Amino acid sequence: MNTFKRNDGEKRIAVLRLELDYELATLYDAMKENDDQKKRRCKQKLERLRQEMLHLEA
């Protein structure tokens, strides 16, 4: 059972890394466009992804 959970967690971490990269690129675009609302949404999503990553890596 623990092996299954570990493999599942490792797969989710890989997906999270992709999501983080995408969201960072989106944030960069928002910064170039000086779009404060888009920057705020990106930062909120990045924080949620960071929290999930920390939870999975613990």
C-alpha positions in Angstrom: 0.0 0.0 0.0 2.8 2.4 0.9 4.5 1.7 -2.4 1.4 2.6 -4.3 1.0 5.8 -2.4 4.7 6.7 -3.0 4.4 6.0 -6.8 1.2 8.1 -6.9 2.9 10.9 -5.0 5.9 10.8 -7.3 3.7 11.1 -10.3 1.8 14.0 -8.8 5.1 15.8 -8.0 6.1 15.5 -11.7 2.8 17.0 -12.8 3.2 19.7 -10.1 6.6 20.7 -11.5 5.1 21.1 -15.0 2.2 23.2 -13.6 4.7 25.3 -11.6 6.7 25.9 -14.8 3.6 26.9 -16.8 2.4 29.2 -14.0 5.8 30.9 -13.7 5.7 31.5 -17.5 2.2 32.9 -17.2 3.4 35.2 -14.4 6.3 36.4 -16.5 3.9 37.3 -19.3 1.6 39.1 -16.8 4.6 41.1 -15.5 5.6 42.0 -19.1 2.0 43.1 -19.8 1.8 44.9 -16.4 -1.5 43.1 -15.7 -1.9 43.3 -11.9 -5.0 41.1 -11.8 -3.3 38.3 -13.8 -0.2 38.6 -11.6 -2.3 38.2 -8.5 -4.1 35.1 -9.8 -0.8 33.5 -10.8 0.8 34.2 -7.4 -2.2 32.7 -5.7 -2.0 29.5 -7.8 1.7 29.3 -7.4 1.2 29.5 -3.6 -1.4 26.6 -3.7 1.0 24.5 -5.9 3.9 25.2 -3.5 1.8 24.1 -0.5 0.8 20.9 -2.3 4.4 20.2 -3.3 5.6 20.7 0.3 2.9 18.4 1.5 3.8 15.7 -0.9 7.6 15.9 -0.3 7.2 15.6 3.5 
